[in-house]
Amino acid sequence: MEITVAKNVGDLLREWRGRRRLSQLDLAYGAEISPRHLSFLETGRSQPSRDMVLHLAEQLEIPLRERNILLTAAGFAAVFPERPLGDESLTAARKAVDLILDRLEPNPSFAVDRHWTLVAANNAAGIFTEEVDPSLLEPPVNMLRICLHPQGFTPQVINYSEWRRNILEYLNRQVEITADAFLMDLLSDLKSYPKPPSSKDDASANQIDYSGFAVPLRLRRKDGELSFISTVTVFGTPIDVTLSELAIETFFPADEKTAEIMSRIALARDAN
C-alpha cells in the first residue's frame, strides 16, 4: 500500500478539526487533553505518540484511509490494511456482499467503493442500466454518473430536479467528511451535466408525502411508473480500509404498485 504524505501531522490535524467545525477547546475537551497540548501538536511544537494520533483521529471521525496518512505523517507505520475486495483474505467479506445482494432481490441493489465505482450488483439492479449508453457501462462503472448523466437513466426520471439535488447534497456531505479529491472532481462533473431534454419534473403525478424523511426516485418505464426509496448500508466497525469504504445501496418500493411490478419482472427473469 502506497501512501503519499504532503503535509505534517499538525497541519493535517488542524485541517480535519476545521472540517468538523470544532474549536481547539472542543476537540481538547472531547479528547480529554489540554487545549495547550493540542495547540502544541497542531503547530509542531510537540510530536504526538502513535496512540495520540489514533485517539484524535477517533475523536474527529476520520476515515481509516486518512488515519493511515496521519500516522505516516507522524512517522509511524500505517495500521489499517488495505486489500482489494478480490484478495483471498477477503473472500468471506465478498461472499457476504454477494449474499446480501442476493437476499435483497427483487429490490435493485448494488455495492460501490468510496468513489461510487460499481463493485457488484444483483439482477434487479438491471432496471437502472437497460437504457444506459454503453460508454457509461465500460469499467470502471460509476453509479453516480449513471444517475445524472444525460445518457444514463435520467431520461426515465420523473422528478429529475428533486433527485439531482438529493444526489448532489449527499455527495457534498461525503466530500466534507472525507476531503477526497476524486469525489470533489466527481461533484464538479455532476453539477455540470445538463438536464436531459426528455427528462421531466412531473409535479402532477401522484406522490407520497415523506415529510422530508426521504426523496423518492420516480421512474417512468414501459412497465408503469416506479417509485423507490433508497438506503445505504455500510459494514459495522471494519478494520480494513477497503471494507470501511464499501457501501450497499438498495432501492425499496415506495408503493404497492412498484412492489408488484418488481415482483413480476423478477418472475419473468427467473422463468427465462
N, C-alpha and C positions, 0 to 999 in steps of 0.2 A: 504494500500500500504506500503510495507516494503522497506526501503532504507538503505543500508549499507554504512557507511562513513568510509573510511580508511585513509583519508588524510585531512589536514586542508584546509581551503578555499584559503589561499595564495598559497599553493603548487598546488592546482587544477587550479587556475587562471594562474599560470606560465606555467603549462603543456599545457593548452589549447592555450595560446599565442604562445608557441613553435610549436604546431601542425599547427597553422595558419601562421607560419613563420613571425611573427610580432615582432619587437623590442618593448621595453617598450615605446620608443618615439612614434612609430607608433600607438600603442594602445592608449596611453595617448592622442595623438592628435585627434584620431577618437572619443574618448570618452569625449573629451573636459575637461580633468582633467590634473593636472600637473604630469610630469614623477616622481617627488619626491613622490607624494601621491600614485601613482600606485606602486612604489617600496616599500613603507611602507606597502601597502596592501599585496603584494606578500611575504614579509619577515615576516609578522605578527606583525610588529611594530604598525600597525593601523588595526582596525577591520572595515570592510565595513558595511554600512547600508543595509537593505533589498533592497532598491531601487537601491543602487550602484551595488549590486550583479546582479540584473536583467539587469541593464544598461550595465555592462561589458559583461554579457552573450549574450546580444543582439548584441553588437559590435563584439563579437567573433563568432557569429552564432552558438552557442552551442545548440544541440538538447534539446528539452523540458525535456526529462528524466534526462539528465545530469544537467540541470538547477535546477531541484529539489534537486539533490545531492549537488550542490553548496550551495543552500540555507540552507540545513540541516547542511552542514559543517560549515556554518557561524552562526549557532544557530537559524535559522528561520524555520518556517514550510514550507513544500512544497506547492506550489500554483497551480501547474498544475495537475488536476485529471488524474488518470489512471484507466480506466474501461474496462473490456473485451468487445469485439465487440458485444457479445450476451447480454450485460446488457440492461435492459429495457430502460434506459435513452438514449441509443444509437440506439434505434430502427429506428429512421429516417435516421441515418447515414448508417445503414446496408441496409435499403431499397434503399438508394441512390446508394450504391455499387452494389447491385443486378440489379438495373435499368440500370446502366451504362454498366455492363457486358452484359446484355440482348440486349441493343441497339447497342453494338459493334459486334453482330453477323452479318455475318459469319466469322468475324475476331477472331482468337483464342485470348482469353483474360483471365487473372486471377489476383486476388488480393492476395497480400502477406503482411506479417508483417515485422518488422525490420530485422528478421533473415531469410527472404525469405521462411518462412513457409506458405504453401498454406492456404488461408482463404476462398476463393470462386473462382469459375471458370465458364465460360459459356460453352455451349455444344461444340462449335467449338474447344475449348482447348483440347478436347479428342484426337486430332491427335498426341499430344505430349505424351500421356500415353498409347496408344493402344498396343505398343510392349515393354513397360517398365516392368522390373521384378517386380512381385507383392510385393516383400520385400521392394521396394522403395516407394510403394504406401500405406504403412501402416502409419497411423497418428503418429506423425506429418510429413506431406509430405514436404520435402524441394525441392523447384523447381530448385535450382542451382545444387543440387546433381543429379537430374533427367537429367539436361542439360549435365553434364560432366561425370557421372558415366558410366563405360563400359557396365553396364546392363540397362542404361537409354535409351534415344532415340538417343544417339551418333552414333550407327551403321548406322543410316539413314542420318547423316550429311555429305554432300559432301565436304564442306570447313571446316573440323574439326579444323585444326590448327588455322586458322583465327578466327573462332567462339570461340574457347577456350581462345585465347589470349584476345579477346574482353571482355569475361566474367570476366577473372581474373583481367584485368585492371580496370573494373568497380567496382568489389568488393574491390580491393585495395584502390580505391578512397573512398569508403564507410568506410573502416577501418580508413583511415586518418581523415575523417570528424567526425566519431563517437567514435573512440577508443574503440569499442565494442569488448569485449573478445571473445564472441561467434563467431563473424564474423572473428576475427583473426584465430581462430581454424578452421573455415569453409574454409577460404582461404588456409590454410596449407593442409587441407584434399584434396581440389580440385586440388591443384598443384601435389599431389601425385598420382592421378588417371592415370593409363596407357592409352595410346591410344588404343581404341578398334581395334582388328585385322581386323574387317570388315569395319572400317571407312576409307574413302579415301579422299585425297585432290585432287580433280579433277580440275586442272588448265585449262584444255582444254574446259571445259563446258562453255557455253555462260554466260557471266556476264555483269551486268550493272555497268558502272563506276560512283560511287557516290562521287568521288574526296574527300574521307575522311569524307564525311558527315555522312555515316552510314556503318556498317558492316552487310550485309545481312545474314540471316540464310537460307541455301540452303539444302533442304531435298530431298532424293530420295525415292519415295514411289511407290506403285503399281498403284496409280492414275496418276503418272507422277512426274516430278521434280517440287518442290515448292520452291519459293523464297520469303522471308519475310524481312521487316524492322520493328524493334521493337521500341516502345516508352514507356516511364514510366511516369505515371501521379500520382501526389500527391494532397492531399487536400490543398486548399489555406488557410493560416492563421488559422490553427486549434489551439485550446487552450487545447485540451485533448491529453495526451501522446500517447494513442493508435491510435487516428486518425492521429496524426502528423507522425506516423511511418508506416502508411498504404500506399501502393502503388499499382497501377493497371498497369500491363504490357500488351500491346496489340501488336499483330503481324499483320501488314498490308501487303497485297500482294505487292510485288515489281515489278510485271509484270502482263500483262493481262491474261496470261496462268494460273498463280496461282489464280487470282481472279475468273476465270471461274471454275477451279477445286473446289475451296472452296464453290462456289455457288452451284455446283452440289452435293457436299457432304451434304450441308445443306438441299437441297431439298429432297434428298434421306432419310435423317434422319427424316425430318418432315413428310414424307409420311409413315414412319413405325410406 
